[in-house]
């Protein structure tokens, strides 16, 4: 019988479909003998029905008339092999996916055949079978709408009592295989987006609503794993650990986007379930306590991971109640949440001095707990300023547990390490950018942008509300209200009644809170122990909050900024005599454009994941501190800080930032100069350039052991650039030569040998800094830039006088180069303070 299957027939014909169906009906048991025929028959039937759906409706009419779906179920029941089950699931999946006629889908979903397959007891220990089954469920969910979904339900009256597709799918929601989890989420989203009122009621009722709490619990476990990876990174700082952490970050953000997609389906009860579970299972018991309790305790999530997660939740999960509840909770003291957390503190709580979540707390930052009270004595730390008037953050002489969470964030900004400072800035910036937050909440936190304050007070003045007009035209405008808005009151009440948060913080006015934020940002900009990238982020946030004129600045803010700017300017003046003076203007112009673009951007430059990633490292572990490479890093960082402070000074004066820094133009080469005498133009020398030997001095140098070469030495400067040249004499052109080697003049540090008065030692630094042209591609956080090592030249001249002349030549040209750089930078350095 089986060999007749292979006889020649028209493959895409109704006769072929009829023949296959008849043969399938004759099968009484499926075993190893006939399984290949059954598998091929099932595959061919799917192919014929797909063809018929597009070309001939009689194919599917025959399929319905002969009740072939029932035959499929019969074949499944009598089959003893997994391969037939696989093919059957694939066949029906193909049919559901490819049938376009609406009545065909209705038929497929009716008669309970599909529900029977959904609830059939497959052996899911076979991974391939599970994969086919999940694909089958996904294919069904892709055809759901308000009409078809009713065919898969069982109801009593108007209440849904059974929905196998959804119930069976969420059984695999937390499967170890990520592809299975992704497919299940696609299935659930297809169900949610149908928008059937009775189905929505079914999924939001117990026990099916447990799916959402289990989902948040699963997400919480992923967060704990991420924190563990972060805390272990210093012990294992290889690229693999960064890659593992990035993979976990992607998983976490995928989970949050799934929450967002579920919420976008518009099922209010589900949105409330997700909000309540995120708050009760993650934020209140884990993330908030982690902001102050050190990682050496039993807490499962560290401070830096907590800051990252708060940013992600606010950015991705667009729920108004969630965002406003988080914002309101930031006004509560830490002890409110620490008491309800999963942590039992063993006698002490450390301060925020740990460099990262895995480091041990400082010994002198720990105070034993007395009478159950949490307190911390933090050692005094030298800072760039001690100016902190009333109403502003104290100099770390506080008890950490009694600080509000918001004040804890500000303490990280002013005194935390790079990761904590960046994380806190990111949380504040994210709150500022969260559209779901009421403006009154931003005002209560002290981060309502000035333009929005003016707009609000203008509206109040126009409608005659209270003192809106008086506040609008006063220097204390914006947050001068001494009462908390009704919106904030509502969320504070909700925290107390719904989540059991009963201890409130001090009822400071929005004006005081705003001053605290501004003071923390200004103090950040005066720090010298923090990455310049973080200073730029602080500059962006300050730019969002600052008033538009100097008159509205607090005097101590202006003083701090001006003092810090003057110190930075003095350091920059020293760089005009430094090793990289020839690149100083280039770096300054480049950083000017980048900084202007950064602080005027509509949103922060960095994604939240940057909080967790190590800052860009230069491959300079073996480079000595006195090397030109180290000096170049220092110069670049100094320029970044100077540019930021300079632009903030311009902004505070109410001026518009120019596109380019005010730098004097380059002048022509003076007639009386070594460069002009050598016949050079403004482009300078290159290997192969012809030069005239007017000031050149004969010398010898060996670039390889035992291979001494004869050259003419010359030092020249052209504007801000300078070179030391080694040229070979032209045999047919007297007093002329060809440049063979050109090296930067700056940083040569010339020195005559102590024992050999005819030897001149020079340091030859690289012509550029490799990190200025760092590649933009690659994995964030693991960029490592190869450093270049300084070279050493020893030039041997004919006599002592020639050697001294060469030394004087170098020093004179360096002086000319430095003077030209200082002249061109004069307008930038002479900003009127």
CORMOCOR-V474488 format. One line per field, one symbol per residue. ss: DSSP state (a for helix, b for strand, c for the rest). burial: # if it has 9 or more other ideal C-beta (glycine too) atoms within 8 Angstrom, else .. A space follows every 50 residues. Layout:
# CORMOCOR-V474488
ss->???
burial->???
This chain:
# CORMOCOR-V474488
ss->caaaaacccccccaaaaaaaaaaaaacccbccccaaaaaaaaaaaaaaaa aaaaaccaaaaaaaaccaaaaaaaaaaabccaaaaaaaaaaaaaaaaacc caaaaaaaacccaaaaaaacccccccaaaaaaaaaaaaaaacccccccaa aacbbbccbbbbcaaaaaaacccccccaaaaaaaaaaaaaaaccccaaaa aaaccccccaaaaaaaaaaaaaaaaaaaaaaaacccccaaaaaaaaaaaa aaaaaaaaaaaaaacccaaaaaaaaaaaaaaaaaaaaaaacccccccccc ccaaaaaaaaaaaaaacccaaaaaaaaaacccbaaaaacccccccccccc ccccccccccccaaaccccbccbcccccccccccccccccccccccccca aacbaaaaaaaaaaaccaaaaaaaaaaaaaaaacccccaaaaaaacccca aaaaaaaaaaaacccccaaaaacccccccccccccaaaaaaaaaaaaaac cccccccccaaaaaaaaaaaaaaaaccccccaaaaaaaaaaaaaacccca aaccaaaaaaaaaaaaaaaaaaaaacccccaaaaaaaaaaaaaaaaaaac cccccccaaaacccccbbbccccccccaaaaaaaaaaaaaaaaaaaaaaa aacccccccccccccccccccccaaaaccccccccccccbbbccccbbbb bbbbccbbbbbbbbbbbbccbbbbbbbbbccccccbbbbbbbbbcccccc bbccccccbbbbbbcccccaaaaccccccccccbbbccccbbbbbbbcca aaaaaaaaaaaaaaaaaaaaaaaaaaaaacccc
burial->....#........#.######.##..#..#...##.##########.### ###.....##.##....######.##.##.##.#############..#. #..######...######..........################...##. .##.#...##..########.##......##.##########.#.#.### ####...##.##########.######.######......######.##. ###.#########.#.#..##########################.#.#. ###################.##################..#.#.#..### ##.#.####.##..##..#....###.#....###..#...##..#.#.# ##############.#.#################.############### .###.######......##.##....#####...#.###.##.###..#. #...#...###################..#.#.#############..#. ..#..###########.##.###.##.########.#######.##.##. #..#...#######.#.#.#..#...#######.################ ##....#...#.#.....#...######.#...##...#####.###### ##........##################.#.....####..#######.# .##....#########..####.#....#####.#.#..#..#####... .######.######.###.###.###.##....
